[in-house]
Amino acid sequence: MSNKIVEEIFKRKVIDFDKLPHYGFARVDEKYSYNTCLIDGQMSMTVEIDGQGNINTQVVDLETQEPYTLFLAEDAVGSFVGEVRQDYERVLSDIADKCCITQVFKSKYSQAVIQYVRDKYGDELEFLWKKFDDNAIWRRKDNRKWYGALLTVAKNKIGLDGEEKMEILDLRMSPQEVEKVIDGKRYFSAYHMNKKSWITICLDGSLELEEVFRRIDDSYVLALKK
């Protein structure tokens, strides 16, 4: 059974492993383990986090010593089930708040781009759309024009196969250059931007970071022009 509660609570969260021991996690082999009780000691809950930040949980009924999973079913109702689910969510939310860093964009390429823009231009991402909270933009300080957009979209939205989510970068580019570089492999027609003067890059390693950085610099300059 997929654990949608864990997925939702730790969505856009990255484990800060240095904080786990202070919270009460014990390191066992290559994993960290934390144990606590739910609903006044009727249930035992174990949270296990591996070296990649994957989270697994188990709830055990202390009276029967059997795993208890009914509360994970979305259609399960009843006061007892509700109490277990509420306590379970409380524990996980506390761990997420105290042992995690919020990180909307998780790929190492996105992180490298964010750091590059921060170091060179002193700009931070702006999240303009509450409904689309995994999309953000950069804009120049002088004229407030956008020069980049970091977005999370399904692959098929830009012409690739599959519906898996991926992180992309929209940048300004001269119309003459756009016509030359679009190849459907490294450079794509701009997603949700003017396709004549913007392009899309996949932040998945298909384009070397040095070239991505150069394109960001070009976009920054183009955003100055009227």
CYANA upper distance limits for C-alpha pairs under 8 A (distance plus 0.5 A):
  3 ASN  CA      7 GLU  CA      6.93
  3 ASN  CA     72 LEU  CA      7.30
  4 LYS  CA      8 GLU  CA      6.48
  4 LYS  CA     72 LEU  CA      8.39
  5 ILE  CA      9 ILE  CA      6.65
  5 ILE  CA     72 LEU  CA      8.06
  5 ILE  CA     89 GLU  CA      7.74
  6 VAL  CA     10 PHE  CA      6.45
  6 VAL  CA     55 ILE  CA      8.08
  6 VAL  CA     92 LEU  CA      7.93
  7 GLU  CA     11 LYS  CA      6.19
  9 ILE  CA     89 GLU  CA      8.49
  9 ILE  CA     92 LEU  CA      7.63
  9 ILE  CA     93 SER  CA      6.78
  9 ILE  CA     96 ALA  CA      7.60
 10 PHE  CA     14 VAL  CA      8.25
 10 PHE  CA     96 ALA  CA      6.86
 12 ARG  CA    102 THR  CA      6.33
 12 ARG  CA    103 GLN  CA      5.58
 12 ARG  CA    104 VAL  CA      5.35
 12 ARG  CA    105 PHE  CA      7.86
 12 ARG  CA    106 LYS  CA      8.02
 13 LYS  CA     96 ALA  CA      7.71
 13 LYS  CA    100 CYS  CA      6.33
 13 LYS  CA    101 ILE  CA      6.09
 13 LYS  CA    102 THR  CA      5.11
 13 LYS  CA    103 GLN  CA      6.02
 13 LYS  CA    104 VAL  CA      8.00
 14 VAL  CA     53 GLY  CA      7.68
 14 VAL  CA    100 CYS  CA      5.76
 14 VAL  CA    101 ILE  CA      5.63
 14 VAL  CA    102 THR  CA      6.80
 14 VAL  CA    103 GLN  CA      6.89
 15 ILE  CA     53 GLY  CA      6.40
 15 ILE  CA     96 ALA  CA      8.48
 15 ILE  CA     99 CYS  CA      6.60
 15 ILE  CA    100 CYS  CA      4.97
 15 ILE  CA    101 ILE  CA      6.91
 16 ASP  CA     20 LEU  CA      7.59
 16 ASP  CA     99 CYS  CA      6.01
 16 ASP  CA    100 CYS  CA      5.60
 16 ASP  CA    101 ILE  CA      6.96
 17 PHE  CA     21 PRO  CA      8.39
 17 PHE  CA     99 CYS  CA      7.86
 18 ASP  CA     22 HIS  CA      8.34
 19 LYS  CA     23 TYR  CA      6.86
 19 LYS  CA     98 LYS  CA      8.07
 19 LYS  CA     99 CYS  CA      5.87
 20 LEU  CA     24 GLY  CA      6.97
 20 LEU  CA     25 PHE  CA      5.79
 20 LEU  CA     26 ALA  CA      8.45
 20 LEU  CA     32 TYR  CA      8.11
 20 LEU  CA     99 CYS  CA      6.57
 21 PRO  CA     25 PHE  CA      5.30
 21 PRO  CA     26 ALA  CA      6.72
 21 PRO  CA     27 ARG  CA      8.31
 23 TYR  CA     95 ILE  CA      8.38
 23 TYR  CA     98 LYS  CA      8.22
 23 TYR  CA     99 CYS  CA      7.96
 24 GLY  CA     34 TYR  CA      6.85
 25 PHE  CA     32 TYR  CA      6.24
 25 PHE  CA     33 SER  CA      5.65
 25 PHE  CA     34 TYR  CA      5.07
 25 PHE  CA     35 ASN  CA      8.38
 26 ALA  CA     32 TYR  CA      5.92
 26 ALA  CA     33 SER  CA      5.71
 26 ALA  CA     34 TYR  CA      6.89
 27 ARG  CA     31 LYS  CA      6.21
 27 ARG  CA     32 TYR  CA      4.87
 27 ARG  CA     33 SER  CA      6.78
 28 VAL  CA     32 TYR  CA      6.38
 28 VAL  CA     33 SER  CA      7.35
 30 GLU  CA     50 ASP  CA      6.94
 30 GLU  CA     51 GLY  CA      6.79
 31 LYS  CA     48 GLU  CA      7.22
 31 LYS  CA     49 ILE  CA      6.14
 31 LYS  CA     50 ASP  CA      4.92
 31 LYS  CA     51 GLY  CA      6.65
 32 TYR  CA     48 GLU  CA      6.11
 32 TYR  CA     49 ILE  CA      5.63
 32 TYR  CA     50 ASP  CA      6.85
 33 SER  CA     46 THR  CA      7.38
 33 SER  CA     47 VAL  CA      6.20
 33 SER  CA     48 GLU  CA      5.01
 33 SER  CA     49 ILE  CA      7.03
 34 TYR  CA     46 THR  CA      6.08
 34 TYR  CA     47 VAL  CA      5.63
 34 TYR  CA     48 GLU  CA      7.00
 35 ASN  CA     44 SER  CA      7.64
 35 ASN  CA     45 MET  CA      6.14
 35 ASN  CA     46 THR  CA      5.02
 35 ASN  CA     47 VAL  CA      6.98
 36 THR  CA     44 SER  CA      6.45
 36 THR  CA     45 MET  CA      5.82
 36 THR  CA     46 THR  CA      7.14
 37 CYS  CA     41 GLY  CA      5.57
 37 CYS  CA     42 GLN  CA      7.66
 37 CYS  CA     43 MET  CA      6.09
 37 CYS  CA     44 SER  CA      5.02
 37 CYS  CA     45 MET  CA      6.25
 38 LEU  CA     42 GLN  CA      6.75
 38 LEU  CA     43 MET  CA      5.46
 38 LEU  CA     44 SER  CA      6.58
 38 LEU  CA     45 MET  CA      7.27
 38 LEU  CA     84 VAL  CA      7.34
 38 LEU  CA     87 ASP  CA      6.55
 38 LEU  CA     88 TYR  CA      7.53
 39 ILE  CA     43 MET  CA      7.10
 39 ILE  CA     83 GLU  CA      7.45
 39 ILE  CA     84 VAL  CA      6.99
 39 ILE  CA     87 ASP  CA      7.13
 41 GLY  CA     62 LEU  CA      8.45
 42 GLN  CA     61 ASP  CA      6.94
 42 GLN  CA     62 LEU  CA      6.35
 42 GLN  CA     63 GLU  CA      7.77
 43 MET  CA     59 VAL  CA      7.00
 43 MET  CA     60 VAL  CA      6.05
 43 MET  CA     61 ASP  CA      5.27
 43 MET  CA     62 LEU  CA      5.91
 44 SER  CA     59 VAL  CA      6.05
 44 SER  CA     60 VAL  CA      5.61
 44 SER  CA     61 ASP  CA      7.08
 44 SER  CA     62 LEU  CA      6.97
 45 MET  CA     57 THR  CA      7.63
 45 MET  CA     58 GLN  CA      6.19
 45 MET  CA     59 VAL  CA      4.94
 45 MET  CA     60 VAL  CA      6.97
 45 MET  CA     88 TYR  CA      8.37
 46 THR  CA     57 THR  CA      5.99
 46 THR  CA     58 GLN  CA      5.71
 46 THR  CA     59 VAL  CA      6.99
 47 VAL  CA     55 ILE  CA      7.53
 47 VAL  CA     56 ASN  CA      6.44
 47 VAL  CA     57 THR  CA      5.04
 47 VAL  CA     58 GLN  CA      7.26
 48 GLU  CA     55 ILE  CA      6.24
 48 GLU  CA     56 ASN  CA      5.65
 48 GLU  CA     57 THR  CA      6.60
 49 ILE  CA     53 GLY  CA      6.22
 49 ILE  CA     54 ASN  CA      6.02
 49 ILE  CA     55 ILE  CA      5.15
 49 ILE  CA     56 ASN  CA      6.96
 50 ASP  CA     54 ASN  CA      6.00
 50 ASP  CA     55 ILE  CA      7.37
 58 GLN  CA     67 PRO  CA      7.42
 58 GLN  CA     68 TYR  CA      8.32
 59 VAL  CA     67 PRO  CA      6.20
 59 VAL  CA     68 TYR  CA      5.98
 59 VAL  CA     69 THR  CA      7.54
 60 VAL  CA     65 GLN  CA      6.49
 60 VAL  CA     66 GLU  CA      5.97
 60 VAL  CA     67 PRO  CA      4.72
 60 VAL  CA     68 TYR  CA      5.81
 61 ASP  CA     65 GLN  CA      5.78
 61 ASP  CA     66 GLU  CA      6.03
 61 ASP  CA     67 PRO  CA      6.65
 61 ASP  CA     68 TYR  CA      6.46
 62 LEU  CA     66 GLU  CA      7.93
 69 THR  CA     73 ALA  CA      8.05
 70 LEU  CA     76 ALA  CA      7.15
 70 LEU  CA     81 VAL  CA      7.55
 71 PHE  CA     76 ALA  CA      6.84
 71 PHE  CA     81 VAL  CA      5.76
 71 PHE  CA     82 GLY  CA      7.57
 71 PHE  CA     84 VAL  CA      7.12
 71 PHE  CA     85 ARG  CA      5.98
 72 LEU  CA     76 ALA  CA      8.27
 72 LEU  CA     85 ARG  CA      7.87
 76 ALA  CA     81 VAL  CA      7.59
 77 VAL  CA     81 VAL  CA      6.69
 77 VAL  CA     82 GLY  CA      7.16
 78 GLY  CA     82 GLY  CA      6.53
 79 SER  CA     83 GLU  CA      6.65
 80 PHE  CA     84 VAL  CA      6.82
 81 VAL  CA     85 ARG  CA      6.65
 82 GLY  CA     86 GLN  CA      6.52
 83 GLU  CA     87 ASP  CA      6.63
 84 VAL  CA     88 TYR  CA      6.47
 85 ARG  CA     89 GLU  CA      6.60
 86 GLN  CA     90 ARG  CA      6.65
 87 ASP  CA     91 VAL  CA      6.89
 88 TYR  CA     92 LEU  CA      6.93
 89 GLU  CA     93 SER  CA      6.40
 90 ARG  CA     94 ASP  CA      6.70
 91 VAL  CA     95 ILE  CA      6.89
 92 LEU  CA     96 ALA  CA      6.63
 93 SER  CA     97 ASP  CA      6.60
 94 ASP  CA     98 LYS  CA      6.61
 95 ILE  CA     99 CYS  CA      5.92
 95 ILE  CA    100 CYS  CA      7.86
 96 ALA  CA    100 CYS  CA      5.71
104 VAL  CA    134 ASP  CA      6.57
105 PHE  CA    110 SER  CA      6.73
105 PHE  CA    111 GLN  CA      7.47
105 PHE  CA    134 ASP  CA      7.91
105 PHE  CA    167 GLU  CA      7.77
106 LYS  CA    110 SER  CA      7.26
106 LYS  CA    111 GLN  CA      7.31
107 SER  CA    111 GLN  CA      6.84
107 SER  CA    167 GLU  CA      7.98
107 SER  CA    203 LEU  CA      7.97
107 SER  CA    204 ASP  CA      7.97
108 LYS  CA    112 ALA  CA      6.58
109 TYR  CA    113 VAL  CA      6.73
109 TYR  CA    203 LEU  CA      6.02
109 TYR  CA    204 ASP  CA      7.03
109 TYR  CA    205 GLY  CA      7.40
109 TYR  CA    209 LEU  CA      7.85
110 SER  CA    114 ILE  CA      6.64
110 SER  CA    167 GLU  CA      7.76
110 SER  CA    203 LEU  CA      6.62
111 GLN  CA    115 GLN  CA      6.67
112 ALA  CA    116 TYR  CA      6.60
112 ALA  CA    209 LEU  CA      8.48
113 VAL  CA    117 VAL  CA      6.76
113 VAL  CA    209 LEU  CA      8.43
113 VAL  CA    212 VAL  CA      8.46
113 VAL  CA    213 PHE  CA      7.72
114 ILE  CA    118 ARG  CA      6.67
114 ILE  CA    124 GLU  CA      8.18
114 ILE  CA    125 LEU  CA      8.31
115 GLN  CA    119 ASP  CA      6.52
116 TYR  CA    120 LYS  CA      6.52
116 TYR  CA    213 PHE  CA      7.91
117 VAL  CA    121 TYR  CA      5.95
117 VAL  CA    122 GLY  CA      7.06
117 VAL  CA    123 ASP  CA      6.65
117 VAL  CA    124 GLU  CA      8.08
118 ARG  CA    122 GLY  CA      4.95
118 ARG  CA    123 ASP  CA      5.59
118 ARG  CA    124 GLU  CA      6.66
123 ASP  CA    138 TRP  CA      7.27
123 ASP  CA    139 ARG  CA      8.11
123 ASP  CA    140 ARG  CA      8.37
124 GLU  CA    138 TRP  CA      7.20
125 LEU  CA    136 ALA  CA      6.33
125 LEU  CA    137 ILE  CA      5.97
125 LEU  CA    138 TRP  CA      5.83
126 GLU  CA    136 ALA  CA      5.80
126 GLU  CA    137 ILE  CA      5.78
126 GLU  CA    138 TRP  CA      6.81
127 PHE  CA    133 ASP  CA      7.06
127 PHE  CA    134 ASP  CA      8.39
127 PHE  CA    135 ASN  CA      6.99
127 PHE  CA    136 ALA  CA      5.04
127 PHE  CA    137 ILE  CA      7.22
128 LEU  CA    133 ASP  CA      8.38
128 LEU  CA    135 ASN  CA      8.37
128 LEU  CA    136 ALA  CA      6.99
128 LEU  CA    137 ILE  CA      8.25
129 TRP  CA    133 ASP  CA      6.48
129 TRP  CA    135 ASN  CA      7.86
129 TRP  CA    136 ALA  CA      8.40
134 ASP  CA    151 LEU  CA      6.89
134 ASP  CA    152 THR  CA      6.40
135 ASN  CA    149 ALA  CA      7.90
135 ASN  CA    150 LEU  CA      6.40
135 ASN  CA    151 LEU  CA      4.89
135 ASN  CA    152 THR  CA      6.65
136 ALA  CA    149 ALA  CA      6.23
136 ALA  CA    150 LEU  CA      5.84
136 ALA  CA    151 LEU  CA      6.86
137 ILE  CA    146 TRP  CA      7.31
137 ILE  CA    147 TYR  CA      8.30
137 ILE  CA    148 GLY  CA      6.16
137 ILE  CA    149 ALA  CA      4.65
137 ILE  CA    150 LEU  CA      6.49
138 TRP  CA    146 TRP  CA      6.18
138 TRP  CA    147 TYR  CA      6.48
138 TRP  CA    148 GLY  CA      5.67
138 TRP  CA    149 ALA  CA      6.72
139 ARG  CA    144 ARG  CA      5.90
139 ARG  CA    145 LYS  CA      5.64
139 ARG  CA    146 TRP  CA      4.46
139 ARG  CA    147 TYR  CA      5.94
139 ARG  CA    148 GLY  CA      7.48
140 ARG  CA    144 ARG  CA      5.45
140 ARG  CA    145 LYS  CA      6.05
140 ARG  CA    146 TRP  CA      6.90
140 ARG  CA    147 TYR  CA      7.46
140 ARG  CA    220 TYR  CA      7.85
140 ARG  CA    223 ALA  CA      7.94
140 ARG  CA    224 LEU  CA      8.42
141 LYS  CA    145 LYS  CA      8.50
143 ASN  CA    224 LEU  CA      7.71
145 LYS  CA    223 ALA  CA      6.41
145 LYS  CA    224 LEU  CA      7.99
146 TRP  CA    223 ALA  CA      7.10
147 TYR  CA    171 LEU  CA      6.58
147 TYR  CA    172 ARG  CA      6.67
147 TYR  CA    216 ILE  CA      8.12
147 TYR  CA    219 SER  CA      5.93
147 TYR  CA    220 TYR  CA      5.73
147 TYR  CA    222 LEU  CA      8.19
147 TYR  CA    223 ALA  CA      6.11
148 GLY  CA    169 LEU  CA      7.38
148 GLY  CA    170 ASP  CA      6.02
148 GLY  CA    171 LEU  CA      5.37
148 GLY  CA    172 ARG  CA      7.62
148 GLY  CA    216 ILE  CA      7.83
148 GLY  CA    219 SER  CA      7.76
148 GLY  CA    220 TYR  CA      8.45
149 ALA  CA    169 LEU  CA      6.17
149 ALA  CA    170 ASP  CA      5.47
149 ALA  CA    171 LEU  CA      7.33
150 LEU  CA    167 GLU  CA      7.56
150 LEU  CA    168 ILE  CA      6.40
150 LEU  CA    169 LEU  CA      5.27
150 LEU  CA    170 ASP  CA      7.04
151 LEU  CA    167 GLU  CA      6.14
151 LEU  CA    168 ILE  CA      5.81
151 LEU  CA    169 LEU  CA      6.85
151 LEU  CA    170 ASP  CA      8.35
152 THR  CA    165 LYS  CA      6.89
152 THR  CA    166 MET  CA      6.05
152 THR  CA    167 GLU  CA      5.03
152 THR  CA    168 ILE  CA      6.78
153 VAL  CA    157 LYS  CA      7.14
153 VAL  CA    165 LYS  CA      5.77
153 VAL  CA    166 MET  CA      6.09
153 VAL  CA    167 GLU  CA      6.99
153 VAL  CA    168 ILE  CA      7.86
154 ALA  CA    158 ILE  CA      8.26
154 ALA  CA    162 GLY  CA      7.91
154 ALA  CA    163 GLU  CA      5.42
154 ALA  CA    164 GLU  CA      5.79
154 ALA  CA    165 LYS  CA      4.78
154 ALA  CA    166 MET  CA      6.59
155 LYS  CA    159 GLY  CA      7.25
155 LYS  CA    160 LEU  CA      5.61
155 LYS  CA    161 ASP  CA      6.72
155 LYS  CA    162 GLY  CA      6.17
155 LYS  CA    163 GLU  CA      5.92
155 LYS  CA    164 GLU  CA      6.35
155 LYS  CA    165 LYS  CA      6.63
155 LYS  CA    166 MET  CA      6.85
156 ASN  CA    160 LEU  CA      5.27
156 ASN  CA    161 ASP  CA      5.93
156 ASN  CA    162 GLY  CA      6.15
156 ASN  CA    163 GLU  CA      6.31
157 LYS  CA    191 TYR  CA      8.19
158 ILE  CA    188 PHE  CA      7.38
158 ILE  CA    189 SER  CA      7.83
158 ILE  CA    191 TYR  CA      7.07
159 GLY  CA    184 GLY  CA      7.85
166 MET  CA    202 CYS  CA      8.13
166 MET  CA    203 LEU  CA      8.26
166 MET  CA    204 ASP  CA      8.42
167 GLU  CA    202 CYS  CA      6.94
167 GLU  CA    203 LEU  CA      6.21
167 GLU  CA    204 ASP  CA      8.08
168 ILE  CA    200 THR  CA      7.10
168 ILE  CA    201 ILE  CA      6.12
168 ILE  CA    202 CYS  CA      5.01
168 ILE  CA    203 LEU  CA      5.83
169 LEU  CA    200 THR  CA      6.04
169 LEU  CA    201 ILE  CA      5.59
169 LEU  CA    202 CYS  CA      6.86
169 LEU  CA    203 LEU  CA      7.29
170 ASP  CA    190 ALA  CA      6.91
170 ASP  CA    191 TYR  CA      7.63
170 ASP  CA    193 MET  CA      8.31
170 ASP  CA    198 TRP  CA      7.10
170 ASP  CA    199 ILE  CA      6.12
170 ASP  CA    200 THR  CA      5.01
170 ASP  CA    201 ILE  CA      6.92
171 LEU  CA    198 TRP  CA      5.92
171 LEU  CA    199 ILE  CA      6.04
171 LEU  CA    200 THR  CA      7.02
171 LEU  CA    201 ILE  CA      8.49
171 LEU  CA    215 ARG  CA      7.80
171 LEU  CA    216 ILE  CA      7.16
171 LEU  CA    219 SER  CA      6.25
172 ARG  CA    197 SER  CA      6.25
172 ARG  CA    198 TRP  CA      4.81
172 ARG  CA    199 ILE  CA      6.94
172 ARG  CA    218 ASP  CA      8.08
172 ARG  CA    219 SER  CA      5.11
172 ARG  CA    220 TYR  CA      8.32
172 ARG  CA    222 LEU  CA      7.19
172 ARG  CA    223 ALA  CA      7.87
173 MET  CA    177 GLU  CA      6.96
173 MET  CA    178 VAL  CA      6.68
173 MET  CA    197 SER  CA      5.69
173 MET  CA    198 TRP  CA      5.78
173 MET  CA    199 ILE  CA      7.16
173 MET  CA    218 ASP  CA      7.74
173 MET  CA    219 SER  CA      6.61
173 MET  CA    222 LEU  CA      7.73
174 SER  CA    178 VAL  CA      6.68
174 SER  CA    196 LYS  CA      8.36
174 SER  CA    197 SER  CA      6.03
174 SER  CA    198 TRP  CA      8.22
174 SER  CA    222 LEU  CA      8.34
175 PRO  CA    179 GLU  CA      6.95
175 PRO  CA    196 LYS  CA      5.81
175 PRO  CA    197 SER  CA      5.60
176 GLN  CA    180 LYS  CA      7.29
177 GLU  CA    181 VAL  CA      6.81
178 VAL  CA    182 ILE  CA      6.67
178 VAL  CA    196 LYS  CA      7.34
178 VAL  CA    197 SER  CA      7.34
178 VAL  CA    198 TRP  CA      7.81
178 VAL  CA    199 ILE  CA      7.30
181 VAL  CA    187 TYR  CA      6.72
182 ILE  CA    186 ARG  CA      8.09
182 ILE  CA    187 TYR  CA      5.33
182 ILE  CA    188 PHE  CA      5.82
182 ILE  CA    189 SER  CA      7.02
182 ILE  CA    199 ILE  CA      8.29
183 ASP  CA    187 TYR  CA      6.11
183 ASP  CA    188 PHE  CA      6.96
184 GLY  CA    188 PHE  CA      5.57
184 GLY  CA    189 SER  CA      8.30
185 LYS  CA    206 SER  CA      8.13
186 ARG  CA    201 ILE  CA      6.91
186 ARG  CA    202 CYS  CA      7.51
186 ARG  CA    206 SER  CA      6.36
186 ARG  CA    207 LEU  CA      6.52
187 TYR  CA    199 ILE  CA      7.24
187 TYR  CA    200 THR  CA      6.44
187 TYR  CA    201 ILE  CA      5.84
187 TYR  CA    202 CYS  CA      8.13
188 PHE  CA    199 ILE  CA      6.44
188 PHE  CA    200 THR  CA      5.42
188 PHE  CA    201 ILE  CA      6.85
189 SER  CA    195 LYS  CA      6.30
189 SER  CA    198 TRP  CA      8.03
189 SER  CA    199 ILE  CA      5.83
189 SER  CA    200 THR  CA      6.42
190 ALA  CA    194 ASN  CA      7.12
190 ALA  CA    195 LYS  CA      5.50
190 ALA  CA    198 TRP  CA      5.87
190 ALA  CA    199 ILE  CA      4.70
190 ALA  CA    200 THR  CA      5.22
191 TYR  CA    195 LYS  CA      8.21
191 TYR  CA    199 ILE  CA      8.04
191 TYR  CA    200 THR  CA      6.84
193 MET  CA    198 TRP  CA      6.83
194 ASN  CA    198 TRP  CA      6.22
195 LYS  CA    199 ILE  CA      7.15
201 ILE  CA    207 LEU  CA      8.23
202 CYS  CA    206 SER  CA      7.39
202 CYS  CA    207 LEU  CA      8.14
203 LEU  CA    207 LEU  CA      8.09
205 GLY  CA    209 LEU  CA      8.06
207 LEU  CA    211 GLU  CA      7.29
207 LEU  CA    212 VAL  CA      7.24
208 GLU  CA    212 VAL  CA      6.94
209 LEU  CA    213 PHE  CA      6.54
210 GLU  CA    214 ARG  CA      6.78
211 GLU  CA    215 ARG  CA      6.73
212 VAL  CA    216 ILE  CA      6.78
213 PHE  CA    217 ASP  CA      6.85
214 ARG  CA    218 ASP  CA      6.81
215 ARG  CA    219 SER  CA      6.61
216 ILE  CA    220 TYR  CA      6.63
217 ASP  CA    221 VAL  CA      6.93
218 ASP  CA    222 LEU  CA      6.74
219 SER  CA    223 ALA  CA      6.67
220 TYR  CA    224 LEU  CA      7.50
221 VAL  CA    225 LYS  CA      7.80
